[in-house]
């Protein structure tokens, strides 16, 4: 590598995943901690956006909006990596981020979230889930039938292509027969004219 390439690399700005964005405790931890740290921050930003836009009904505040299961899914790691005895600073970071999100929540919404759901709320939620289930089923049926139709059309196209090929071969054979018959006719005509 020449000097100009080295100097250009030194001048390059740090990327989004550079080491400078991580606290020291993350850098000193195993590589999985970086994934978890990034996942927590990504979830934090998503939930913060929902709060800003007023979509707070979608957020579960009972255990805290950022939970181990979602972090693990986002980071594509096992939830067992997020344990207080294994990574206490990461665990504290989750609590800190959850508290920050709770502070962002408008005071009315906090009161609304703290009260338990009524029978009417559950009925509304059940109705919503049933509608969503029905919509998902219809989507699956649509996908299934489209696939059947597509397979049927493909089979028909193959059959038609084979039939077309067979007919072309027959036409070729008939043309050959016609040519042979014309030659014989010409020979007979010559023989007749010689008589």
Buried (B, 14 or more C-beta within 10 A) or exposed (E): EEEEEEEEEEEEEEEEEEEEBBEEBBEEBEEBBBBBBBBBBBBBEBBBEBBEEEEBEEBEBEEBBBBBEBBBEBBEBEBEBBEEEBBEBBBEBBEEBBEEBBEBBEEEBEEEBEEEEEEEEEEEEEEEEEEEEEEEEEEEEEEEEEEEEEEEEEEEEEEEEEEEEEEEEEEEEEEEEEEEEEEEEEEEEEEEEEE
